[in-house]
Amino acid sequence: MDLESKLQELKYEYVHLQGDLEKIESTGHPTKKMTDRLAALEKEIKEVRQAIKNQQVRMRVYR
C-alpha cells in the first residue's frame, strides 16, 4: 500500500472512531481504550505524513 492510501485509511479510521467515541461518552461508558487508539492513530498519521514529506523531498533532490 502506498503512503497516500495508508494516510487516507488512517484518517477514515480516526474519523469513524471519533464518532463512536462521542456516542460512547454520551452513554457514560469508559472510553480509555478508544482514546488510547485515537492517540495511536494520531501518532501514526503524523509518521505517515512525515514519510510522505520525506519522499517528496527526495523526489525533488533527484530531479
MOBELLIN-V726801 format. One record per residue. N is the residue number from 1. RES is the residue in one small letter. PHI is phi in radians with two decimals (* if undefined). PSI is psi in whole degrees, -180 to 180 (* if undefined). D_LAST is the distance of its C-alpha to the last C-alpha in whole Angstrom. Layout:
# MOBELLIN-V726801
((N & RES & PHI & PSI & D_LAST) (N & RES & PHI & PSI & D_LAST))
This chain:
# MOBELLIN-V726801
((1 & m & * & 133 & 24) (2 & d & -1.34 & 166 & 21) (3 & l & -1.12 & -39 & 21) (4 & e & -1.10 & -42 & 21) (5 & s & -1.15 & -41 & 24) (6 & k & -1.07 & -43 & 25) (7 & l & -1.08 & -45 & 25) (8 & q & -1.09 & -40 & 27) (9 & e & -1.11 & -44 & 30) (10 & l & -1.13 & -42 & 30) (11 & k & -1.09 & -43 & 31) (12 & y & -1.06 & -47 & 33) (13 & e & -1.09 & -40 & 35) (14 & y & -1.08 & -49 & 35) (15 & v & -1.11 & -43 & 36) (16 & h & -1.06 & -46 & 39) (17 & l & -1.15 & -36 & 40) (18 & q & -1.05 & -44 & 41) (19 & g & -1.09 & -44 & 43) (20 & d & -1.11 & -40 & 45) (21 & l & -1.08 & -43 & 45) (22 & e & -1.06 & -41 & 47) (23 & k & -1.13 & -44 & 49) (24 & i & -1.18 & -41 & 50) (25 & e & -1.03 & -38 & 50) (26 & s & -1.19 & -20 & 53) (27 & t & -1.61 & -8 & 55) (28 & g & 1.48 & 9 & 55) (29 & h & -1.38 & 158 & 54) (30 & p & -1.11 & 143 & 52) (31 & t & -2.17 & 9 & 48) (32 & k & -0.96 & -48 & 47) (33 & k & -1.05 & -41 & 45) (34 & m & -1.22 & -41 & 43) (35 & t & -1.19 & -34 & 42) (36 & d & -1.13 & -41 & 41) (37 & r & -1.15 & -40 & 39) (38 & l & -1.06 & -42 & 38) (39 & a & -1.10 & -40 & 37) (40 & a & -1.14 & -40 & 35) (41 & l & -1.14 & -41 & 33) (42 & e & -1.02 & -43 & 32) (43 & k & -1.12 & -45 & 31) (44 & e & -1.15 & -40 & 29) (45 & i & -1.07 & -44 & 27) (46 & k & -1.06 & -43 & 26) (47 & e & -1.13 & -42 & 25) (48 & v & -1.18 & -41 & 23) (49 & r & -1.05 & -41 & 21) (50 & q & -1.14 & -40 & 20) (51 & a & -1.11 & -40 & 19) (52 & i & -1.11 & -45 & 17) (53 & k & -1.06 & -45 & 16) (54 & n & -1.09 & -39 & 15) (55 & q & -1.12 & -42 & 13) (56 & q & -1.16 & -39 & 11) (57 & v & -1.11 & -45 & 10) (58 & r & -1.07 & -38 & 9) (59 & m & -1.14 & -38 & 6) (60 & r & -1.18 & -38 & 5) (61 & v & -1.15 & -38 & 6) (62 & y & -1.38 & -9 & 4) (63 & r & -1.43 & * & 0))
